[in-house]
Amino acid sequence: MEKRLLKRGETSGRSDDNAETIRKRFKTFIEQSLPVKDRYRPIGKCYEISAVPPPDKVYVEVKKALEAIMGTSAPIKDDVPVIPAVKGELPADSTIIFVLGGPGSGKGTQCDKIKADYTGVVHLSAGDLLREEVASGSEAGKKCETLMKEGKLVPQSVTITLLKNAMIKSSGKLFLIDGFPRALDQAETFETSIMPCKAVLFFDCPEDEMEKRLLK
């Protein structure tokens, strides 16, 4: 994972893609994010997917998981128009899928593949939303940037508000929440303030493999 992140840092311009910060992110992932998987696994909501094989092979397993989550009639993408979202609130029949895995496990790659195949999918990256807030130059964004550089978690109230705003503004009702929740309290607050997730896609990737990818 570390190798992947450092390699990405050469071109991404992200201030948090450096060796020291990456190791802090690994530590945070192990200590705070893995318990999220452990919470949902016993109740049958977590689908663990090995992220080691090439992306196309990983995606075969992703599609199997999605069929189990949504049924064999999952809306494969065609010319069906996207259903408009209700202003101010999420549709009651929305499907929320948490997409979890360590840095460099391929979450974003698999989300892109899902979007290409399934209609009405809204892919929201908590990290991207935070970086957009940072780029805006707002006071909250500046504080978030400091925390991110230190490898710490941004307050859940900030992340959940950004996610909720983006979900309401979108026109879909099938949501892939990428890289969130990163801790159990975030999961609990999200499900209480927005709605329970339908399932969790967890991409299981050894740390040495993630490091190799990020530095490649």
PyMOL commands that set and color helices and strands:
alter all, ss='L'
color gray80, all
select helices_A, chain A and resi 2-12+19-40+55-70+107-117+126-135+139-149+156-169+184-193+207-215
alter helices_A, ss='H'
color red, helices_A
select strands_A, chain A and resi 46-50+95-101+121-125+174-178+199-204
alter strands_A, ss='S'
color yellow, strands_A
deselect
rebuild
show_as cartoon
